[in-house]
């Protein structure tokens, strides 16, 4: 089985958020930010069933005569991930992304600027971001609990892992 590319997790993350900032950045800058978010999210996944080790992979496609036609490079997990694992990681990427929003200089300036600080706008906005971050942390924890309590068999049927726990 092929390793899971980081782009699979990135796409899951980007489908869950709306941020025009990514449209303004270069593709290289966007990929760098997404990789940072993902590598920060990985430790939040407590007990994955597969290794979350990753590597920078280089693939070369050759024609029938052995000449290199195309070379592609990408970051990927060394083992394939399930959709459930991808969803857990992308949820924790949102937690990291919200943490960046809360730690942004604009919010810090608004928080400590004194007269410019309006309790009903900036403080309310920060409180809502904090609550949203907590909600996504709770969602990630819930997804991990489901992941730990069930396992998919070869026929595509979920079974409880209770017998393994007891």
OpenMM code with the backbone's topology and positions (N, CA, C; nanometers):
from openmm import Vec3, app, unit

residues = "UNK UNK UNK UNK UNK UNK UNK UNK UNK UNK UNK UNK UNK UNK UNK UNK UNK UNK UNK UNK UNK UNK UNK UNK UNK UNK UNK UNK UNK UNK UNK UNK UNK UNK UNK UNK UNK UNK UNK UNK UNK UNK UNK UNK UNK UNK UNK UNK UNK UNK UNK UNK UNK UNK UNK UNK UNK UNK UNK UNK UNK UNK UNK UNK UNK UNK UNK UNK UNK UNK UNK UNK UNK UNK UNK UNK UNK UNK UNK UNK UNK UNK UNK UNK UNK UNK UNK UNK UNK UNK UNK UNK UNK UNK UNK UNK UNK UNK UNK UNK UNK UNK UNK UNK UNK UNK UNK UNK UNK UNK UNK UNK UNK UNK UNK UNK UNK UNK UNK UNK UNK UNK UNK UNK UNK UNK UNK UNK UNK UNK UNK UNK UNK UNK UNK UNK UNK UNK UNK UNK UNK UNK UNK UNK UNK UNK UNK UNK UNK UNK UNK UNK UNK UNK UNK UNK UNK UNK UNK UNK UNK UNK UNK UNK UNK UNK".split()
positions = [
    Vec3(0.0841, -0.1184, 0.0000),
    Vec3(0.0000, 0.0000, 0.0000),
    Vec3(0.0885, 0.1246, 0.0000),
    Vec3(0.0400, 0.2259, -0.0676),
    Vec3(0.1169, 0.3491, -0.0795),
    Vec3(0.1078, 0.4327, 0.0478),
    Vec3(0.2127, 0.5071, 0.0774),
    Vec3(0.2062, 0.5973, 0.1929),
    Vec3(0.1024, 0.7077, 0.1687),
    Vec3(0.0513, 0.7639, 0.2760),
    Vec3(-0.0479, 0.8704, 0.2645),
    Vec3(0.0233, 1.0042, 0.2540),
    Vec3(-0.0019, 1.0744, 0.1465),
    Vec3(0.0579, 1.2056, 0.1264),
    Vec3(-0.0003, 1.3061, 0.2253),
    Vec3(0.0819, 1.4015, 0.2660),
    Vec3(0.0339, 1.5090, 0.3524),
    Vec3(-0.0816, 1.5835, 0.2868),
    Vec3(-0.0797, 1.5929, 0.1535),
    Vec3(-0.1837, 1.6687, 0.0834),
    Vec3(-0.3231, 1.6130, 0.1102),
    Vec3(-0.3347, 1.4840, 0.1414),
    Vec3(-0.4647, 1.4250, 0.1745),
    Vec3(-0.5175, 1.4874, 0.3036),
    Vec3(-0.4304, 1.5018, 0.4027),
    Vec3(-0.4700, 1.5627, 0.5299),
    Vec3(-0.4930, 1.7128, 0.5099),
    Vec3(-0.4079, 1.7776, 0.4306),
    Vec3(-0.4258, 1.9206, 0.4017),
    Vec3(-0.5638, 1.9464, 0.3412),
    Vec3(-0.6024, 1.8641, 0.2438),
    Vec3(-0.7330, 1.8825, 0.1777),
    Vec3(-0.8475, 1.8658, 0.2762),
    Vec3(-0.8345, 1.7710, 0.3665),
    Vec3(-0.9369, 1.7518, 0.4689),
    Vec3(-0.9456, 1.8753, 0.5590),
    Vec3(-0.8310, 1.9272, 0.5996),
    Vec3(-0.8254, 2.0477, 0.6828),
    Vec3(-0.8857, 2.1681, 0.6097),
    Vec3(-0.8418, 2.1910, 0.4864),
    Vec3(-0.8877, 2.3076, 0.4111),
    Vec3(-1.0365, 2.3018, 0.3793),
    Vec3(-1.0928, 2.1818, 0.3713),
    Vec3(-1.2365, 2.1704, 0.3468),
    Vec3(-1.3189, 2.2081, 0.4699),
    Vec3(-1.2534, 2.2137, 0.5857),
    Vec3(-1.3238, 2.2431, 0.7105),
    Vec3(-1.3119, 2.3893, 0.7544),
    Vec3(-1.2256, 2.4649, 0.6898),
    Vec3(-1.2058, 2.6047, 0.7304),
    Vec3(-1.2294, 2.6982, 0.6125),
    Vec3(-1.2425, 2.8253, 0.6455),
    Vec3(-1.2484, 2.9298, 0.5438),
    Vec3(-1.1476, 3.0354, 0.5855),
    Vec3(-1.0436, 3.0510, 0.5064),
    Vec3(-0.9421, 3.1507, 0.5372),
    Vec3(-0.8865, 3.2031, 0.4052),
    Vec3(-0.9206, 3.3274, 0.3735),
    Vec3(-0.8748, 3.3886, 0.2492),
    Vec3(-0.7239, 3.4091, 0.2456),
    Vec3(-0.6593, 3.4026, 0.3618),
    Vec3(-0.5153, 3.4215, 0.3678),
    Vec3(-0.4434, 3.3227, 0.2759),
    Vec3(-0.4931, 3.1985, 0.2680),
    Vec3(-0.4267, 3.0975, 0.1861),
    Vec3(-0.4344, 3.1294, 0.0377),
    Vec3(-0.5326, 3.2088, -0.0028),
    Vec3(-0.5433, 3.2500, -0.1429),
    Vec3(-0.4382, 3.3562, -0.1776),
    Vec3(-0.3969, 3.4320, -0.0769),
    Vec3(-0.3020, 3.5403, -0.0993),
    Vec3(-0.1570, 3.4937, -0.0966),
    Vec3(-0.1318, 3.3779, -0.0382),
    Vec3(0.0048, 3.3264, -0.0251),
    Vec3(0.0466, 3.2486, -0.1492),
    Vec3(0.1768, 3.2339, -0.1653),
    Vec3(0.2264, 3.1477, -0.2725),
    Vec3(0.1992, 3.0029, -0.2331),
    Vec3(0.2024, 2.9151, -0.3299),
    Vec3(0.1792, 2.7732, -0.3014),
    Vec3(0.2849, 2.7203, -0.2048),
    Vec3(0.4077, 2.7632, -0.2236),
    Vec3(0.5170, 2.7187, -0.1366),
    Vec3(0.4944, 2.7636, 0.0086),
    Vec3(0.4545, 2.8898, 0.0274),
    Vec3(0.4279, 2.9401, 0.1623),
    Vec3(0.3095, 2.8685, 0.2260),
    Vec3(0.2061, 2.8430, 0.1467),
    Vec3(0.0886, 2.7719, 0.1969),
    Vec3(0.1269, 2.6313, 0.2410),
    Vec3(0.2040, 2.5600, 0.1603),
    Vec3(0.2459, 2.4240, 0.1948),
    Vec3(0.3317, 2.4238, 0.3216),
    Vec3(0.4154, 2.5250, 0.3374),
    Vec3(0.4994, 2.5353, 0.4573),
    Vec3(0.4128, 2.5529, 0.5823),
    Vec3(0.3143, 2.6412, 0.5752),
    Vec3(0.2247, 2.6648, 0.6893),
    Vec3(0.1432, 2.5398, 0.7205),
    Vec3(0.0907, 2.4761, 0.6168),
    Vec3(0.0116, 2.3548, 0.6377),
    Vec3(0.0961, 2.2431, 0.6993),
    Vec3(0.2205, 2.2303, 0.6555),
    Vec3(0.3094, 2.1278, 0.7125),
    Vec3(0.3361, 2.1566, 0.8603),
    Vec3(0.3552, 2.2857, 0.8950),
    Vec3(0.3758, 2.3214, 1.0352),
    Vec3(0.2525, 2.2877, 1.1189),
    Vec3(0.1340, 2.3187, 1.0662),
    Vec3(0.0109, 2.2862, 1.1384),
    Vec3(-0.0026, 2.1355, 1.1580),
    Vec3(0.0270, 2.0591, 1.0536),
    Vec3(0.0135, 1.9140, 1.0628),
    Vec3(0.1149, 1.8546, 1.1607),
    Vec3(0.2400, 1.8967, 1.1521),
    Vec3(0.3402, 1.8401, 1.2427),
    Vec3(0.3137, 1.8811, 1.3877),
    Vec3(0.2451, 1.9936, 1.4089),
    Vec3(0.2048, 2.0322, 1.5440),
    Vec3(0.0838, 1.9513, 1.5909),
    Vec3(0.0026, 1.9064, 1.4970),
    Vec3(-0.1177, 1.8298, 1.5309),
    Vec3(-0.0866, 1.6827, 1.5601),
    Vec3(0.0180, 1.6294, 1.5019),
    Vec3(0.0492, 1.4865, 1.5156),
    Vec3(0.0603, 1.4417, 1.6615),
    Vec3(0.1310, 1.5147, 1.7485),
    Vec3(0.1417, 1.4679, 1.8887),
    Vec3(0.0080, 1.4643, 1.9636),
    Vec3(-0.0922, 1.5337, 1.9159),
    Vec3(-0.2230, 1.5336, 1.9812),
    Vec3(-0.2987, 1.4019, 1.9576),
    Vec3(-0.2577, 1.3269, 1.8563),
    Vec3(-0.3173, 1.1966, 1.8270),
    Vec3(-0.2492, 1.0962, 1.9202),
    Vec3(-0.3184, 1.0600, 2.0266),
    Vec3(-0.2561, 0.9871, 2.1369),
    Vec3(-0.2100, 0.8456, 2.1039),
    Vec3(-0.2997, 0.7620, 2.0523),
    Vec3(-0.2655, 0.6221, 2.0313),
    Vec3(-0.3081, 0.5748, 1.8924),
    Vec3(-0.2398, 0.6211, 1.7890),
    Vec3(-0.2754, 0.5742, 1.6541),
    Vec3(-0.2391, 0.4265, 1.6375),
    Vec3(-0.3148, 0.3571, 1.5549),
    Vec3(-0.2885, 0.2144, 1.5310),
    Vec3(-0.1718, 0.1937, 1.4348),
    Vec3(-0.1382, 0.2979, 1.3646),
    Vec3(-0.0274, 0.2904, 1.2695),
    Vec3(0.0721, 0.4006, 1.3027),
    Vec3(0.1932, 0.3830, 1.2579),
    Vec3(0.2958, 0.4833, 1.2831),
    Vec3(0.2636, 0.6133, 1.2103),
    Vec3(0.2858, 0.7246, 1.2777),
    Vec3(0.2674, 0.8549, 1.2146),
    Vec3(0.4010, 0.9162, 1.1750),
    Vec3(0.5001, 0.8303, 1.1576),
    Vec3(0.6290, 0.8783, 1.1071),
    Vec3(0.6092, 0.9275, 0.9646),
    Vec3(0.6888, 1.0269, 0.9274),
    Vec3(0.6750, 1.0817, 0.7929),
    Vec3(0.8121, 1.1065, 0.7334),
    Vec3(0.8130, 1.1251, 0.6020),
    Vec3(0.9389, 1.1450, 0.5308),
    Vec3(0.9136, 1.2285, 0.4060),
    Vec3(1.0199, 1.2864, 0.3548),
    Vec3(1.0156, 1.3577, 0.2276),
    Vec3(1.0486, 1.2547, 0.1201),
    Vec3(0.9544, 1.2296, 0.0318),
    Vec3(0.9669, 1.1211, -0.0659),
    Vec3(0.9918, 1.1780, -0.2051),
    Vec3(1.0838, 1.1162, -0.2754),
    Vec3(1.1123, 1.1516, -0.4143),
    Vec3(1.0795, 1.0311, -0.5013),
    Vec3(0.9949, 1.0526, -0.6000),
    Vec3(0.9578, 0.9471, -0.6940),
    Vec3(0.9993, 0.9888, -0.8340),
    Vec3(1.0485, 0.8923, -0.9094),
    Vec3(1.0830, 0.9209, -1.0484),
    Vec3(1.0067, 0.8248, -1.1386),
    Vec3(0.9492, 0.8812, -1.2415),
    Vec3(0.8808, 0.8019, -1.3439),
    Vec3(0.9744, 0.7900, -1.4632),
    Vec3(0.9874, 0.6678, -1.5121),
    Vec3(1.0764, 0.6443, -1.6257),
    Vec3(0.9973, 0.5884, -1.7426),
    Vec3(1.0454, 0.6197, -1.8617),
    Vec3(0.9818, 0.5641, -1.9813),
    Vec3(1.0328, 0.4224, -2.0056),
    Vec3(0.9919, 0.3622, -2.1137),
    Vec3(1.0288, 0.2232, -2.1444),
    Vec3(1.1793, 0.2046, -2.1623),
    Vec3(1.2493, 0.3112, -2.1994),
    Vec3(1.3936, 0.3021, -2.2215),
    Vec3(1.4738, 0.3335, -2.0956),
    Vec3(1.4061, 0.3641, -1.9868),
    Vec3(1.4759, 0.3919, -1.8613),
    Vec3(1.5106, 0.5375, -1.8398),
    Vec3(1.4652, 0.6249, -1.9288),
    Vec3(1.4906, 0.7681, -1.9132),
    Vec3(1.3912, 0.8286, -1.8138),
    Vec3(1.4408, 0.9205, -1.7315),
    Vec3(1.3551, 0.9863, -1.6338),
    Vec3(1.2614, 1.0819, -1.7056),
    Vec3(1.1317, 1.0604, -1.6881),
    Vec3(1.0302, 1.1429, -1.7518),
    Vec3(0.9837, 1.2517, -1.6565),
    Vec3(0.9642, 1.2127, -1.5317),
    Vec3(0.9113, 1.3067, -1.4338),
    Vec3(0.9609, 1.2687, -1.2952),
    Vec3(0.9952, 1.3710, -1.2166),
    Vec3(1.0330, 1.3504, -1.0776),
    Vec3(0.9364, 1.4289, -0.9916),
    Vec3(0.8825, 1.3639, -0.8894),
    Vec3(0.7937, 1.4351, -0.7965),
    Vec3(0.8439, 1.4152, -0.6546),
    Vec3(0.8300, 1.5206, -0.5763),
    Vec3(0.8725, 1.5172, -0.4366),
    Vec3(0.7570, 1.5638, -0.3502),
    Vec3(0.7401, 1.4980, -0.2364),
    Vec3(0.6304, 1.5341, -0.1473),
    Vec3(0.6557, 1.4770, -0.0080),
    Vec3(0.5871, 1.5361, 0.0902),
    Vec3(0.5884, 1.4850, 0.2259),
    Vec3(0.4773, 1.3829, 0.2382),
    Vec3(0.5053, 1.2733, 0.3105),
    Vec3(0.4036, 1.1695, 0.3280),
    Vec3(0.4297, 1.0928, 0.4569),
    Vec3(0.3225, 1.0361, 0.5100),
    Vec3(0.3369, 0.9416, 0.6196),
    Vec3(0.3935, 0.8144, 0.5593),
    Vec3(0.4826, 0.7481, 0.6309),
    Vec3(0.5490, 0.6309, 0.5747),
    Vec3(0.4552, 0.5118, 0.5607),
    Vec3(0.3419, 0.5159, 0.6313),
    Vec3(0.2422, 0.4096, 0.6215),
    Vec3(0.1082, 0.4706, 0.5810),
    Vec3(0.0228, 0.3922, 0.5178),
    Vec3(-0.1081, 0.4451, 0.4789),
    Vec3(-0.1960, 0.4735, 0.6010),
    Vec3(-0.2742, 0.5804, 0.5930),
    Vec3(-0.3672, 0.6174, 0.6992),
    Vec3(-0.5099, 0.5903, 0.6535),
    Vec3(-0.5963, 0.5609, 0.7496),
    Vec3(-0.7379, 0.5449, 0.7189),
    Vec3(-0.8022, 0.6832, 0.7121),
    Vec3(-0.9231, 0.6892, 0.6580),
    Vec3(-0.9961, 0.8158, 0.6540),
    Vec3(-1.0217, 0.8675, 0.7957),
    Vec3(-1.0447, 0.7753, 0.8878),
    Vec3(-1.0675, 0.8127, 1.0274),
    Vec3(-0.9434, 0.8811, 1.0863),
    Vec3(-0.8264, 0.8285, 1.0571),
    Vec3(-0.7013, 0.8875, 1.1056),
    Vec3(-0.6768, 1.0242, 1.0414),
    Vec3(-0.7071, 1.0356, 0.9132),
    Vec3(-0.6939, 1.1636, 0.8428),
    Vec3(-0.7862, 1.2672, 0.9059),
    Vec3(-0.9091, 1.2265, 0.9381),
    Vec3(-1.0064, 1.3177, 0.9987),
    Vec3(-0.9606, 1.3648, 1.1367),
    Vec3(-0.9052, 1.2759, 1.2159),
    Vec3(-0.8549, 1.3136, 1.3487),
    Vec3(-0.7418, 1.4148, 1.3342),
    Vec3(-0.6482, 1.3880, 1.2446),
    Vec3(-0.5355, 1.4805, 1.2254),
    Vec3(-0.5822, 1.6163, 1.1732),
    Vec3(-0.6762, 1.6176, 1.0796),
    Vec3(-0.7221, 1.7462, 1.0261),
    Vec3(-0.8001, 1.8241, 1.1312),
    Vec3(-0.8697, 1.7552, 1.2214),
    Vec3(-0.9394, 1.8232, 1.3307),
    Vec3(-0.8392, 1.8890, 1.4246),
    Vec3(-0.7307, 1.8188, 1.4544),
    Vec3(-0.6279, 1.8785, 1.5402),
    Vec3(-0.5492, 1.9879, 1.4682),
    Vec3(-0.5458, 1.9833, 1.3353),
    Vec3(-0.4871, 2.0957, 1.2604),
    Vec3(-0.5709, 2.2215, 1.2821),
    Vec3(-0.7021, 2.2055, 1.2894),
    Vec3(-0.7897, 2.3203, 1.3155),
    Vec3(-0.7607, 2.3777, 1.4538),
    Vec3(-0.7383, 2.2901, 1.5515),
    Vec3(-0.7029, 2.3371, 1.6868),
    Vec3(-0.5757, 2.4210, 1.6807),
    Vec3(-0.4757, 2.3737, 1.6074),
    Vec3(-0.3498, 2.4484, 1.5933),
    Vec3(-0.3717, 2.5798, 1.5189),
    Vec3(-0.4540, 2.5761, 1.4149),
    Vec3(-0.4838, 2.6960, 1.3364),
    Vec3(-0.5549, 2.7993, 1.4226),
    Vec3(-0.6520, 2.7567, 1.5030),
    Vec3(-0.7218, 2.8499, 1.5927),
    Vec3(-0.6261, 2.9068, 1.6968),
    Vec3(-0.5320, 2.8245, 1.7418),
    Vec3(-0.4299, 2.8744, 1.8346),
    Vec3(-0.3477, 2.9852, 1.7720),
    Vec3(-0.3168, 2.9709, 1.6443),
    Vec3(-0.2449, 3.0782, 1.5733),
    Vec3(-0.3297, 3.2038, 1.5638),
    Vec3(-0.4597, 3.1861, 1.5398),
    Vec3(-0.5489, 3.3029, 1.5311),
    Vec3(-0.5506, 3.3777, 1.6642),
    Vec3(-0.5551, 3.3032, 1.7727),
    Vec3(-0.5576, 3.3648, 1.9063),
    Vec3(-0.4254, 3.4316, 1.9406),
    Vec3(-0.3169, 3.3775, 1.8899),
    Vec3(-0.1847, 3.4315, 1.9222),
    Vec3(-0.1384, 3.5381, 1.8236),
    Vec3(-0.2251, 3.5771, 1.7303),
    Vec3(-0.1842, 3.6751, 1.6306),
    Vec3(-0.1597, 3.8111, 1.6950),
    Vec3(-0.0736, 3.8883, 1.6361),
    Vec3(-0.0363, 4.0197, 1.6887),
    Vec3(-0.1562, 4.1147, 1.6902),
    Vec3(-0.2471, 4.0985, 1.5940),
    Vec3(-0.3646, 4.1869, 1.5915),
    Vec3(-0.4498, 4.1678, 1.7164),
    Vec3(-0.4723, 4.0431, 1.7547),
    Vec3(-0.5507, 4.0169, 1.8749),
    Vec3(-0.4775, 4.0628, 2.0007),
    Vec3(-0.3468, 4.0448, 2.0024),
    Vec3(-0.2688, 4.0877, 2.1184),
    Vec3(-0.2730, 4.2386, 2.1316),
    Vec3(-0.2556, 4.3105, 2.0206),
    Vec3(-0.2625, 4.4570, 2.0247),
    Vec3(-0.3992, 4.5032, 2.0727),
    Vec3(-0.5028, 4.4414, 2.0197),
    Vec3(-0.6383, 4.4795, 2.0589),
    Vec3(-0.6601, 4.4521, 2.2069),
    Vec3(-0.6035, 4.3456, 2.2555),
    Vec3(-0.6234, 4.3085, 2.3949),
    Vec3(-0.5562, 4.4065, 2.4901),
    Vec3(-0.4398, 4.4563, 2.4528),
    Vec3(-0.3624, 4.5390, 2.5444),
    Vec3(-0.3528, 4.6857, 2.5047),
    Vec3(-0.4332, 4.7308, 2.4102),
    Vec3(-0.4168, 4.8675, 2.3622),
    Vec3(-0.4912, 4.9721, 2.4444),
    Vec3(-0.5577, 4.9353, 2.5492),
    Vec3(-0.6209, 5.0332, 2.6376),
    Vec3(-0.7455, 5.0944, 2.5793),
    Vec3(-0.7375, 5.2215, 2.5423),
    Vec3(-0.8545, 5.2961, 2.4952),
    Vec3(-0.9129, 5.2361, 2.3678),
    Vec3(-0.8287, 5.1779, 2.2844),
    Vec3(-0.8783, 5.1188, 2.1610),
    Vec3(-0.9500, 4.9866, 2.1852),
    Vec3(-0.9321, 4.9308, 2.3027),
    Vec3(-0.9893, 4.8010, 2.3344),
    Vec3(-1.1360, 4.8162, 2.3691),
    Vec3(-1.2210, 4.7537, 2.2891),
    Vec3(-1.3655, 4.7594, 2.3132),
    Vec3(-1.4089, 4.6218, 2.3606),
    Vec3(-1.4576, 4.6156, 2.4808),
    Vec3(-1.4931, 4.4890, 2.5440),
    Vec3(-1.5926, 4.4095, 2.4610),
    Vec3(-1.6841, 4.4772, 2.3960),
    Vec3(-1.7891, 4.4053, 2.3243),
    Vec3(-1.7451, 4.3562, 2.1877),
    Vec3(-1.6297, 4.4007, 2.1354),
    Vec3(-1.5918, 4.3536, 2.0033),
    Vec3(-1.4702, 4.2609, 2.0078),
    Vec3(-1.3523, 4.3142, 2.0384),
    Vec3(-1.2318, 4.2321, 2.0361),
    Vec3(-1.2348, 4.1232, 2.1430),
    Vec3(-1.2767, 4.1581, 2.2644),
    Vec3(-1.2807, 4.0584, 2.3714),
    Vec3(-1.3820, 3.9497, 2.3384),
    Vec3(-1.4946, 3.9892, 2.2865),
    Vec3(-1.5971, 3.8925, 2.2489),
    Vec3(-1.5454, 3.8020, 2.1370),
    Vec3(-1.4764, 3.8612, 2.0411),
    Vec3(-1.4189, 3.7834, 1.9314),
    Vec3(-1.3179, 3.6814, 1.9839),
    Vec3(-1.2293, 3.7253, 2.0726),
    Vec3(-1.1292, 3.6337, 2.1286),
    Vec3(-1.1965, 3.5231, 2.2104),
    Vec3(-1.2991, 3.5576, 2.2844),
    Vec3(-1.3705, 3.4579, 2.3635),
    Vec3(-1.4353, 3.3524, 2.2738),
    Vec3(-1.4903, 3.3977, 2.1626),
    Vec3(-1.5521, 3.3034, 2.0689),
    Vec3(-1.4462, 3.2132, 2.0044),
    Vec3(-1.3295, 3.2698, 1.9730),
    Vec3(-1.2213, 3.1880, 1.9191),
    Vec3(-1.1752, 3.0844, 2.0216),
    Vec3(-1.1614, 3.1269, 2.1472),
    Vec3(-1.1227, 3.0334, 2.2532),
    Vec3(-1.2247, 2.9209, 2.2675),
    Vec3(-1.3516, 2.9562, 2.2647),
    Vec3(-1.4568, 2.8549, 2.2773),
    Vec3(-1.4553, 2.7605, 2.1577),
    Vec3(-1.4335, 2.8151, 2.0387),
    Vec3(-1.4269, 2.7322, 1.9189),
    Vec3(-1.3085, 2.6361, 1.9273),
    Vec3(-1.1946, 2.6845, 1.9752),
    Vec3(-1.0762, 2.6002, 1.9908),
    Vec3(-1.1062, 2.4864, 2.0880),
    Vec3(-1.1710, 2.5178, 2.1995),
    Vec3(-1.2079, 2.4142, 2.2966),
    Vec3(-1.3039, 2.3130, 2.2350),
    Vec3(-1.3978, 2.3619, 2.1550),
    Vec3(-1.4930, 2.2721, 2.0892),
    Vec3(-1.4213, 2.1750, 1.9953),
    Vec3(-1.3230, 2.2249, 1.9194),
    Vec3(-1.2492, 2.1369, 1.8291),
    Vec3(-1.1593, 2.0410, 1.9056),
    Vec3(-1.1030, 2.0844, 2.0174),
    Vec3(-1.0255, 1.9929, 2.1014),
    Vec3(-1.1154, 1.8802, 2.1524),
    Vec3(-1.2355, 1.9161, 2.1946),
    Vec3(-1.3325, 1.8174, 2.2417),
    Vec3(-1.3724, 1.7234, 2.1273),
    Vec3(-1.3908, 1.7785, 2.0081),
    Vec3(-1.4247, 1.6981, 1.8906),
    Vec3(-1.3121, 1.5997, 1.8583),
    Vec3(-1.1887, 1.6462, 1.8612),
    Vec3(-1.0740, 1.5583, 1.8367),
    Vec3(-1.0665, 1.4465, 1.9399),
    Vec3(-1.0906, 1.4801, 2.0658),
    Vec3(-1.0901, 1.3800, 2.1721),
    Vec3(-1.2010, 1.2775, 2.1487),
    Vec3(-1.3193, 1.3245, 2.1103),
    Vec3(-1.4322, 1.2347, 2.0814),
    Vec3(-1.3989, 1.1416, 1.9648),
    Vec3(-1.3397, 1.1970, 1.8583),
    Vec3(-1.3031, 1.1154, 1.7428),
    Vec3(-1.2014, 1.0082, 1.7816),
    Vec3(-1.1078, 1.0436, 1.8706),
    Vec3(-1.0094, 0.9461, 1.9162),
    Vec3(-1.0747, 0.8357, 1.9999),
    Vec3(-1.1725, 0.8730, 2.0825),
    Vec3(-1.2425, 0.7713, 2.1623),
    Vec3(-1.3143, 0.6730, 2.0713),
    Vec3(-1.3840, 0.7236, 1.9689),
    Vec3(-1.4501, 0.6343, 1.8726),
    Vec3(-1.3480, 0.5446, 1.8035),
    Vec3(-1.2380, 0.6033, 1.7645),
    Vec3(-1.1314, 0.5314, 1.6946),
    Vec3(-1.0772, 0.4179, 1.7817),
    Vec3(-1.0613, 0.4436, 1.9119),
    Vec3(-1.0076, 0.3423, 2.0028),
    Vec3(-1.1092, 0.2332, 2.0338),
    Vec3(-1.2382, 0.2648, 2.0274),
    Vec3(-1.3422, 0.1702, 2.0684),
    Vec3(-1.3904, 0.0789, 1.9575),
    Vec3(-1.3453, 0.1024, 1.8370),
    Vec3(-1.3903, 0.0182, 1.7271),
    Vec3(-1.2761, -0.0061, 1.6304),
    Vec3(-1.2892, -0.1150, 1.5571),
    Vec3(-1.1879, -0.1487, 1.4570),
    Vec3(-1.2599, -0.2047, 1.3341),
    Vec3(-1.2069, -0.1753, 1.2200),
    Vec3(-1.2648, -0.2184, 1.0928),
    Vec3(-1.2040, -0.3528, 1.0528),
    Vec3(-1.2890, -0.4513, 1.0233),
    Vec3(-1.2352, -0.5804, 0.9800),
    Vec3(-1.2114, -0.5798, 0.8287),
    Vec3(-1.1640, -0.6917, 0.7773),
    Vec3(-1.1310, -0.7014, 0.6346),
    Vec3(-1.2540, -0.6912, 0.5445),
    Vec3(-1.3729, -0.7152, 0.6014),
    Vec3(-1.4967, -0.7055, 0.5238),
    Vec3(-1.5578, -0.5663, 0.5289),
    Vec3(-1.4914, -0.4725, 0.5986),
    Vec3(-1.5422, -0.3365, 0.6067),
    Vec3(-1.6466, -0.3164, 0.7146),
    Vec3(-1.6507, -0.4065, 0.8131),
    Vec3(-1.7475, -0.3982, 0.9221),
    Vec3(-1.6747, -0.3570, 1.0495),
    Vec3(-1.7322, -0.2607, 1.1227),
    Vec3(-1.6733, -0.2185, 1.2494),
    Vec3(-1.7098, -0.3154, 1.3607),
    Vec3(-1.6119, -0.3413, 1.4477),
    Vec3(-1.6321, -0.4256, 1.5656),
    Vec3(-1.5788, -0.3515, 1.6874),
    Vec3(-1.6376, -0.3810, 1.8028),
    Vec3(-1.5946, -0.3198, 1.9269),
    Vec3(-1.4577, -0.3750, 1.9687),
    Vec3(-1.3776, -0.2912, 2.0309),
    Vec3(-1.2484, -0.3353, 2.0836),
    Vec3(-1.2575, -0.3623, 2.2333),
    Vec3(-1.3775, -0.3685, 2.2874),
    Vec3(-1.3959, -0.3891, 2.4311),
    Vec3(-1.3295, -0.5175, 2.4792),
    Vec3(-1.3376, -0.6220, 2.3999),
    Vec3(-1.2777, -0.7507, 2.4408),
    Vec3(-1.1261, -0.7400, 2.4557),
    Vec3(-1.0640, -0.6540, 2.3798),
    Vec3(-0.9194, -0.6341, 2.3907),
    Vec3(-0.8828, -0.5522, 2.5130),
    Vec3(-0.9724, -0.4618, 2.5511),
    Vec3(-0.9486, -0.3748, 2.6662),
    Vec3(-0.9657, -0.4545, 2.7956),
    Vec3(-1.0673, -0.5409, 2.8001),
    Vec3(-1.0974, -0.6170, 2.9223),
    Vec3(-1.0017, -0.7276, 2.9379),
] * unit.nanometer
topology = app.Topology()
chain = topology.addChain("A")
for resn in residues:
    res = topology.addResidue(resn, chain)
    for name in ("N", "CA", "C"):
        topology.addAtom(name, app.Element.getBySymbol(name[0]), res)
